[in-house]
Amino acid sequence: MAEFKLPPLKKPKKGEAPRLTDTGILSRRIVKQVESYLPIILNRVGAGQDFEKIIRDIASHAGVEPDMVAKYVQAVIKAGAPSK
């Protein structure tokens, strides 16, 4: 199995923890935190790794909630899909 290197964990600001937005919509901040991990996500999915494990790993490194990583990936897929 290939080994995937993740960058070191980002330290949250003092007294601040990752949290969901009220609407559940991806904010620019979340997109900025997650977008650099897209190649790692795609490589790991392509290697057949469990998607839930991937999003948990990426979320912990990016400092966001796992569902935000999943929503980002879904948005990328939707943006790349041909319109009907």
Summary of the structure (lengths in Angstrom):
residues: 84
radius of gyration: 13.3
end to end distance: 37.7
largest distance: 46.1
contacts: 176
relative contact order: 0.20
helix: 52%
strand: 0%
